[in-house]
Amino acid sequence: MQEINLLSKEEAATELESIATEMAKADIAYYQNDNPYLTDAEYDALKKRNQEIEARFPELIRPDSPSQKVGAPLKSGFGKIPHRFPMLSLGDIFTIEEVDDFVMSVKRFLNTSENIDFMAEPKIDGLSFSARYENRRFVQGATRGDGTTGEDITANLKTIKQLPQLLPDSAPDILEIRGEVYMAKSDFFALNEKYEAEGKKTFANPRNAAAGSLRQLDSKITAERNLSLFAYTCGEVSERCWASQTEFFDRLKEWGFPTNPLNKLCHSLQEIDDNFARLMQIRAELPYDIDGIVYKVDSIALQERLGFLTRTPRWAIAHKFPAEQAVTQIENIRIQVGRTGALTPVADLKPVNVGGVIVSHATLHNEDEIKRKDIRIGDTVIVQRAGDVIPQVVQVLTEKRPADSQEFDFPHTCPQCGAHAIREEDEAVRRCTGGLTCPAQAIERLIHFVSREAFNIEGLGDKIIDDFYHEGILHSPADIFTLEKRNGDGDLFSHQPNAALHLESRDGWGKKSVEKLFAAIRARQKIDLPRFIYALGIRQVGTATSRIIAQNYGSFESFMTDMQNKETAKLVAIDGIGGAMAKDIVEFFQEEHNLETIHNLLALVTVEDYIDTTNYNSPIAGKTIVFTGTLERMARAEAKAQAQALGAKVAGSVSKNTDYVIMGADAGSKATKAKELGVTILTEDEYLDLIK
């Protein structure tokens, strides 16, 4: 990455656009979908890079810059609640030197050399909320949303026992309390254990679990989860009866709100530094996740004098913790085999507590990574767990390496089935050639087969499939569709002839759960063509590719016949499918075990032909359309699907080939580029009038 002081203005503008696009996607994943794909460290690095470039080129600050907004557009399904006072975000700092700079900036603004007290509050990793009280009765709850408008979560907040429903007479007539909803680590582990036993998808971390629970459309589901909260600030208030953040916390406790017992008033930079070091040391032992410390000027009068920047207060800042690391030892290096046969090295570690999670394994990525870092069994290493990512080895402490250590010899045969493991010339991954005869690949392919985008069979979780495979109950996808018959008489399965399964007698199962599973399987005995193609687990073929294959071939029979005959002319002519992908697809249909799997499946399920319902006579048929900004009348996914059904091609970026840009609220760089290129821009209402 180029140093900022070496960037030209044009390079800076290009990079700011790229950062804005990436962080907008990350915000939607985090705030709307509760499923972040960037780690905290990666997100913070982008945010900091953006700030530094903007500091050098202030004239390039974009309307859609991460520095100009909070959160993400609202998710559909919830009512909207405007915030009377915006719920703003905080600026981030990462070093004690930056803390010193923040303190000095406060003093400079106030033109004082006198000491200023700061309240240091652990930064809870949860979901921000606002709770409004009128005449001391709880009347309304909202999420942060985009900072200006939040989602109505009143019913869900009522299910959290720690939130007072009525306040004592000493509370103001109108009071809006803000804080963070979180899930304790113990409740998170219990919830995931329950979901795993039920074959449901588990949560990645407590923050996702809390956010996903609080933002349920059915408050009964929220009530089943054990959520907690801390209060830490206020919005609208009819009469303020505190003069400092310290007094405010006293009032909160008096009114029945939980506050963090680790909040600490600091009188000097040294106290701030000592408190940060102490919380860093004990954070893994806390019953909840924290990702930093928030510093606030304690005096409310000084807060009011300091005021706000565009989107952040001058009187508060968030000091983020570095990526979570720990030192441990590699006890073994083993090889995992994935669905496509990829051999992935995994380090078995001496268990160590990293950020509140006991880590006993870390990915080593591939054989090149092992060689590059010279990772060996017995090495003492630094492991890192940043955000939700799988723990990884950051550094080998070679000075602690045993005298008799040896370089790791990466296997050239599959550890599961003994087949050759080959590495293509242009790939970093070595793959097992055993196909579905390899147990590891068979299990992973079964898991893929029942996944949400494939057959979507609820009740068959990873653990259940693993158990069923090793017990001889499931060996191939077709076996799923004979489960119900075999549960009664057991005469259809060659692996266990004449042996009835009696699933309802298994631990954790019962009559209702078995009936529910069989109903889910029966509902999937008729499936559309794109899902079926994706479910086969062909290398490089994802959901989008499966759909365009279905559109071009129409039926599975036509597709399979061409692939078996190695007729690829039609395949490679499809936009988005290149020679390498076509090669993988054809090779899949040359393997006998894959053909056997398909034939067995087709005897039990019906694959529906692809029906093209596209309206090629619509006003936008054949046109290229780009959607930008927040649409009010429909969700982005709905708008995209509707446009495609009307024969349009929906693109992700604006070019000279774009016909229309549909501009929603808060449109950013795409609208700007459309104006520069002279592309027709339509409002959402104008677009809807056009397609009528």
Secondary structure by P-SEA (a helix, b strand, c coil): ccccccccaaaaaaaaaaaaaaaaaaaaaccccccccccaaaaaaaaaaaaaaaaacccccccccccccccccccccbbbbbbcccbbbbbbbccaaaaaaaaaaaaaaaccccbbbbbbbcccccccbbbbbcccccccccccccccccccaaaaaaaccccccccccccccbbbbbbbbbbcaaaaaaaaaaaaaacccccccaaaaaaaaaacccccccccccccccccccccccccccccaaaaaaaaaaacccccccccccccaaaaaaaaaaaaaccccccccccbbbbccccaaaaaaacccccccccccccccccbbbbbbbcbbbbbbcccbbbbbbbbccccccccccccbbbcccaaaaaaaccccccbbbbbbccccccccccccccccccccccbbbbccccccccbbbbcccccbbbbccccccaaaaaaaaaaaacccccccccccaaaaaaaaaacccccaaaaaaaaaaacccccccccccccccccccccccaaaaaaaaaaaaaaccccaaaaaaacccccccaaaaaaaaaacccaaaaaaaaaacccccccccccccaaaaaaaaaaaacaaaaaaaaaaaacbbbbccccccccccccccbbbbbccccccccaaaaaaaaaaabbbbbccccccccbbbbcccccaaaaaaaaaccccccaaaaaaaac
